[in-house]
Amino acid sequence: MSEQSDWVLIGLDETTARRQGIPARMPVPRGEFEGLADKGLSIDAARKWIKDFLTNSEPGKSGVWRKQNSTLVSQFEAFLDKAPVWERAQKAFGERDYEKAISALKRIITMDPDDHAARLNLASAQANMGDHPAALKSFQAIRKTFQGDADYHVAVGQVHLAMQKKDAALDEMVLALEAKPDCQPALDAMVQLGVLLPIYENPRDAASLVYVRADAVLEYLAGQWDAAPRDGAFYLEQLAYHERELRHDVALAAAERAAAASGEGASRERAHLARIAALRSLGRTDEALGAAEAFVATAPSSSGAWVELAKCLSQAGRGAEVPAAVERALESDPGDLAALSLRFWPSDPADIQKVNEAIPALAAFVAAHPESAGARRSLARAELVAGRIDDALAGFAAAVALAPGDDDLRAEYWTELGKQQRYPDIIADAAKLSDLAKRDWKLRWNEAEAYAALGKNIEARAAFSAINFDESLHVDVRRRAKRAVKTMDETPPVAP
């Protein structure tokens, strides 16, 4: 650092100077020098001070000083001359005119080869143009300057990804995370590469999100589960979460722990059935079949047990034994949807012709079991596929009347009403429920969407907000509700 009357000439770290595209020595007004460490050095301030120094300071006006410091003066003048070209480049980026941006940036680099900020932007523009080899070359030219910068490594990694160089991309993302362990773009890229998986340790807590090696998810979670005493309800929640995410190995472990921690009753049945399903999904057919046969022997009145046995028999190639198991399931519960599907529905539930052909037999079964809400629901689903919308909606309404406490059934009914834009019917049915705030979130979601569709934005916003603030719900559901509120705030009200 040297002093020049009312000015202080300070030396900057050369790497920092190249990263910002500013001279390595900078004139700073003496009055600004003390606060520089706190405020930092902005590009605009640097330009202002250099211009003022060259124009008004004694050294700047001295021909002798300029001659003695000709290299520094040239750097100052080049820095000022770049300003309008930088403006053109930034405007081009704003307009997504990357060709024009590249032209301006190359001009800057010609004026100042040490302006690595320009080279970084050039690489970005080339990548946006799809010229990945040129972008990679530009990135490599400034690697020493930006080594250890998370954003730089992510940008280089994205170019490697675009060029299908996955190992090189992974190396860059690792470097980005070493520089900044919470670098979200790097974490997202490693998820895309299949190296990491995002996992909620607690599905109801957004803060519990962690990124785990994709090949060690079960090992990681088992360690977390073992860290504190857990009850059956905890493992059932983990089971439901990982079932939805199709992590069958984790679901199997959670089901086994839930079975061990649960007493008799529905929780135990849920755990055993989930264990069988997980074994079947993992291709461990013999184990799944053995578990299904063992559970049927201990719980012969469980329709779910017979359904799982039927599915295992089918997977094991023993199709001739499946109908008997399905019949036993329907004897236990005529409304078991899975058993009804196996008994009456075609293998392709979207095959309109075959579904239509199956309706008479399913209708006869419904007539024989008039008190079964599940049977009526299955028939309504078939009528939907066949295009008999009014019949289907009437069927859903009848099923809801038979099982008014079944929130999943009612939510499906409301969803179908919504598809037909029969929003007043949803609101009318919702008005019948005095405890809607305590019912399944899917019901509350359907109500909120109906209000929004009817232009009742105040009611819709309140309903979505209530879902967002319900800490008992999965974090993804709450985030969806928050986005719904935000969308309503950003768009004009819907006309009734």
C-alpha positions, -999 to 999 in steps of 0.1 A, spaced: 0 0 0 13 35 -9 -1 69 -2 -7 97 -28 -20 128 -10 -57 123 -6 -55 88 -21 -43 54 -10 -31 29 -36 -39 -5 -22 -28 -39 -36 -54 -66 -41 -50 -103 -41 -43 -112 -78 -67 -141 -78 -95 -119 -64 -87 -91 -89 -89 -116 -118 -122 -130 -105 -137 -95 -105 -120 -82 -136 -105 -52 -118 -68 -40 -116 -46 -56 -90 -38 -21 -76 -66 3 -68 -68 39 -58 -91 45 -28 -100 79 -14 -84 82 20 -118 89 36 -132 56 22 -102 35 31 -112 28 67 -147 14 58 -135 -6 28 -131 -38 48 -167 -36 60 -184 -24 28 -162 -43 3 -152 -30 -31 -179 -28 -57 -173 -25 -95 -192 8 -96 -171 22 -68 -139 10 -84 -148 27 -117 -157 59 -100 -125 60 -79 -103 52 -109 -119 79 -130 -116 104 -103 -80 95 -95 -69 98 -132 -88 130 -137 -85 150 -105 -56 136 -83 -21 151 -84 -5 118 -95 -32 112 -121 -26 146 -137 12 143 -135 29 133 -167 59 121 -148 39 98 -125 19 85 -155 51 77 -174 67 60 -144 35 39 -139 25 34 -175 14 -2 -170 -8 7 -141 -23 36 -160 -30 14 -190 -48 -11 -167 -69 18 -152 -78 31 -187 -87 -4 -200 -109 -10 -169 -128 22 -177 -130 15 -214 -146 -19 -206 -176 -4 -188 -199 2 -219 -189 -31 -234 -199 -48 -201 -232 -30 -202 -238 -44 -237 -229 -79 -225 -252 -77 -195 -281 -64 -216 -276 -92 -241 -277 -118 -212 -309 -101 -200 -324 -105 -235 -310 -141 -238 -291 -130 -269 -261 -151 -262 -245 -146 -295 -244 -108 -289 -231 -115 -254 -203 -136 -267 -193 -109 -291 -191 -83 -263 -173 -106 -239 -146 -115 -264 -141 -78 -270 -136 -73 -232 -111 -102 -231 -91 -86 -260 -90 -54 -240 -81 -71 -208 -68 -108 -210 -67 -109 -171 -105 -102 -168 -115 -137 -158 -150 -125 -149 -155 -119 -186 -140 -153 -194 -164 -169 -169 -194 -152 -185 -181 -161 -219 -181 -198 -209 -216 -195 -195 -228 -178 -228 -212 -206 -249 -229 -232 -227 -262 -215 -232 -256 -215 -270 -250 -253 -268 -213 -249 -278 -202 -271 -249 -166 -279 -262 -160 -241 -264 -175 -235 -230 -154 -262 -215 -123 -247 -230 -132 -213 -216 -138 -227 -182 -105 -246 -182 -86 -214 -191 -96 -199 -158 -96 -230 -136 -66 -218 -115 -85 -185 -107 -118 -201 -97 -105 -233 -82 -125 -239 -49 -154 -217 -60 -186 -238 -57 -205 -220 -84 -176 -225 -109 -174 -262 -102 -211 -266 -106 -210 -247 -140 -182 -269 -153 -200 -300 -140 -231 -290 -159 -211 -287 -191 -197 -322 -185 -232 -335 -180 -244 -320 -212 -215 -338 -229 -225 -371 -213 -192 -371 -193 -208 -383 -160 -176 -392 -142 -161 -358 -149 -194 -341 -139 -194 -360 -106 -158 -349 -99 -168 -313 -103 -199 -316 -80 -177 -332 -53 -154 -303 -55 -183 -279 -53 -196 -297 -21 -161 -296 -6 -161 -258 -11 -197 -254 1 -213 -285 17 -248 -271 13 -244 -262 -24 -279 -270 -36 -272 -271 -73 -244 -296 -67 -267 -317 -45 -294 -316 -71 -269 -327 -98 -257 -356 -77 -293 -367 -73 -297 -365 -111 -265 -386 -114 -280 -412 -91 -253 -408 -65 -274 -392 -38 -310 -395 -27 -329 -368 -8 -345 -383 23 -367 -369 50 -357 -384 83 -390 -371 95 -416 -369 67 -434 -341 85 -403 -319 91 -388 -300 62 -357 -294 82 -350 -331 84 -341 -333 47 -307 -350 42 -289 -363 11 -277 -398 14 -256 -421 -8 -281 -439 -30 -264 -472 -23 -265 -467 15 -300 -454 23 -311 -483 44 -277 -484 63 -280 -447 70 -317 -449 82 -311 -479 103 -284 -460 122 -309 -431 127 -336 -455 138 -313 -472 163 -303 -438 178 -334 -436 200 -362 -457 212 -390 -460 186 -426 -473 188 -448 -490 162 -464 -457 151 -430 -443 142 -421 -473 120 -455 -473 104 -450 -437 94 -416 -445 80 -431 -475 62 -458 -454 45 -433 -428 34 -408 -452 19 -435 -473 3 -447 -442 -16 -411 -435 -27 -408 -472 -39 -378 -478 -16 -388 -514 -11 -357 -524 9 -363 -496 34 -401 -504 35 -392 -540 43 -370 -530 72 -396 -506 85 -423 -532 82 -403 -557 101 -396 -533 129 -432 -521 130 -444 -557 133 -420 -563 162 -430 -530 179 -468 -533 174 -493 -553 194 -523 -571 180 -548 -553 157 -547 -532 126 -511 -519 131 -498 -554 133 -518 -565 102 -506 -534 83 -470 -542 91 -472 -579 81 -490 -571 48 -464 -544 40 -436 -569 47 -451 -594 23 -456 -567 -4 -420 -555 0 -406 -590 -3 -427 -595 -35 -416 -561 -49 -379 -570 -43 -384 -602 -63 -380 -625 -32 -410 -644 -43 -405 -676 -22 -400 -656 10 -430 -635 2 -452 -666 -5 -440 -683 27 -447 -651 47 -482 -648 31 -491 -684 39 -479 -681 74 -499 -649 80 -531 -663 65 -528 -692 89 -527 -668 118 -552 -643 104 -577 -662 82 -603 -634 85 -579 -608 70 -589 -600 34 -556 -583 29 -537 -614 39 -556 -634 12 -550 -607 -14 -513 -608 -7 -513 -646 -9 -531 -643 -43 -505 -619 -56 -477 -640 -44 -492 -672 -59 -496 -653 -92 -459 -641 -91 -448 -677 -83 -465 -690 -114 -493 -708 -94 -521 -689 -112 -546 -718 -108 -546 -712 -70 -553 -675 -72 -591 -675 -77 -596 -695 -44 -575 -670 -25 -594 -640 -40 -627 -656 -31 -615 -661 5 -606 -624 5 -640 -613 -7 -657 -636 18 -638 -618 45 -645 -583 31 -667 -579 0 -655 -543 -3 -617 -551 -5 -607 -530 -35 -577 -550 -43 -596 -583 -42 -624 -568 -64 -598 -557 -89 -583 -592 -90 -617 -608 -93 -635 -586 -118 -611 -561 -135 -590 -569 -166 -552 -568 -163 -552 -535 -181 -576 -513 -161 -576 -487 -189 -589 -511 -215 -623 -496 -220 -638 -525 -239 -628 -551 -213 -638 -530 -184 -672 -525 -200 -675 -562 -204 -667 -567 -167 -693 -543 -154 -723 -567 -155 -706 -592 -132 -693 -565 -109 -728 -549 -108 -743 -583 -99 -718 -586 -71 -727 -551 -58 -764 -561 -59 -756 -592 -38 -737 -570 -13 -757 -538 -11 -741 -527 22 -706 -528 8 -692 -493 1 -660 -508 -14 -680 -529 -39 -700 -499 -49 -668 -478 -52 -652 -504 -75 -683 -503 -98 -682 -465 -99 -646 -467 -110 -654 -491 -137 -683 -468 -149 -659 -439 -151 -636 -459 -174 -665 -468 -195 -675 -431 -198 -707 -435 -178 -700 -403 -157 -734 -397 -142 -738 -434 -131 -702 -433 -117 -709 -401 -96 -741 -415 -84 -723 -447 -74 -696 -427 -55 -723 -408 -37 -740 -441 -27 -707 -455 -15 -701 -424 6 -735 -427 22 -726 -463 31 -693 -453 46 -695 -416 56 -663 -419 77 -641 -431 49 -621 -400 40 -602 -416 12 -635 -427 -5 -650 -392 -1 -618 -376 -14 -620 -397 -45 -657 -387 -50 -648 -350 -46 -619 -354 -71 -643 -368 -97 -668 -340 -90 -640 -315 -96 -631 -331 -129 -667 -325 -140 -665 -289 -126 -693 -297 -102 -677 -275 -75 -709 -264 -58 -716 -301 -51 -682 -304 -33 -689 -273 -12 -724 -286 -3 -710 -320 7 -682 -303 27 -708 -283 46 -722 -315 60 -690 -323 78 -687 -304 111 -652 -317 117 -636 -311 82 -606 -294 97 -597 -327 114 -603 -349 84 -579 -362 57 -559 -335 40 -571 -347 5 -607 -336 15 -595 -302 26 -575 -299 -6 -605 -307 -28 -625 -281 -8 -599 -255 -13 -597 -261 -50 -635 -259 -53 -635 -225 -36 -607 -213 -59 -626 -225 -90 -657 -207 -78 -638 -175 -74 -640 -176 -36 -604 -167 -31 -606 -157 6 -620 -191 15 -596 -210 -8 -566 -191 6 -577 -199 41 -582 -236 33 -548 -239 16 -531 -220 44 -546 -244 70 -531 -273 52 -497 -255 49 -496 -249 87 -507 -285 96 -475 -299 111 -490 -334 111 -489 -336 73 -460 -347 51 -438 -317 43 -443 -321 5 -481 -317 10 -476 -286 30 -452 -271 4 -478 -278 -23 -503 -259 -2 -479 -230 3 -473 -228 -35 -510 -228 -41 -514 -198 -18 -485 -180 -35 -500 -187 -69 -533 -172 -58 -515 -141 -45 -497 -137 -78 -527 -141 -102 -559 -121 -105 -590 -134 -87 -610 -160 -106 -644 -147 -118 -673 -167 -104 
